[in-house]
Amino acid sequence: MATRRAEDDLTFDHGAPFVTAAHESFRATLTELVSQDAAAVWAPTGPWRGRKPWHVGCPGMSSLPRALAQDLDVKTGREVFAIAQEADGWQLQFTGAQPPVSADLLVVTTPAPQAVKLLGDHRLATTARDVKMVPCLTMMTGFDRQLGLLFDTLKAPSPELSWIIRNASKPGRTRLPEAWVVHASPEWSAEHLELDKQDFADLMFTLLAETVEVDLPKPIHLSGHRWRYAFASNPLGETFLASPEDGLFVGGDWCLGPLAEDAWRSGQALAAAIIDNL
């Protein structure tokens, strides 16, 4: 879940556009977030809607994890390039001049390929290595006037695109400038994965115009984002991986599926296992 802020008060939810809940524990969490004004139900117009309510973060999708983490000491902007097992725990090594950090327990929730790289020759890496993840290229664009399109979302409108989303239609967002987010299909994303971000954003803008069959005005913003590990094409089929004797736990959405709720379920099960082993 991610929110990009740009010029002219534009905001783009360029990761998951919304979340749904099939399990009671996640429904209860979303209800609590709504009561905190960190989330709201979104009822977009469009030809396709699932049966479960769509929830979005307010004022952006990143508001959901931020609200969940409000009582935690979260450090961001630190790239872990290696982990090392010590006699009584683990050491995390960072890029740059940042000193290493030691911990009794280590939980790795990166995408599976990155987890495998960090785990090195640990036995959990062998299991995680079987999970394959597919990319998603995302285009963000904004206009200083409303386009007048008769939908807020389109799912799989073409072989090249998987979603077209009027970000400005979500609760808590400004209607103008009008922000749109477009996700490419896994196949198109894989084919164009190594292009410069602006180059694939330009291509996707053309695809957007062709799909909606409208002469789009000149955008006031156009950018791209590369999700190299967006979805697991073959999820692990287990809620998490664990080596309790080593104090090592590994999880993420890729254990169960492509949804935010899958990440939630993995995290809940993983946390319960840690508590049981304390």
C-alpha angles and dihedrals in degrees: 000000000000139000124201119202118204140171124302092034091292118157127185129193092211097171123047107001093206142343133234132195128222096164127066096233093057092043088054091050092051090048090053091049090051089053088054091051088241091115141026139186113260120206105185125185116245144109095270131053129154123231095249119079116260115234125195132187119251125257086358139353090258087066089077098063090034091059091047090051098045093113095042130092098236121182117201134183094046118123114207108209099172142013125202130194115234132191092265104022142318139314123213117207120203135203117252124021096317113129119242122262126221125208139178092223130029126203117188116196102162120124111289098258091052091046090052091052092050094045093055111179096352112128093242089064090065092060095042090050090072092065114094121199129201127213133241124203114206131200123200121195137167137196133199091226136040115267094216094228114160097229140057097202137023120187118209094345092168140004089262099047130054101184140014112191132183097216090187091066094067122101114270095021128115115252092215131075086040112229124201131186122199125190121200122223118262091250095051090042093053091049093052099029098120097046118115110271094244092049095055090041089057091050092049091049088058090048090051092053092048093048098049091038093225131126097241118214121240107285123236088212134025125167142142138224127201116218098189094180104032106144139007109244089195111024119210094247093225128090093237145332122249144184100182093177088061095041090241127137128173127192148139143138089294089071092067113010148301101296134098087236089059089058089048093051092048092050094047093050092044092050091050090052091051091051090049090053098047 
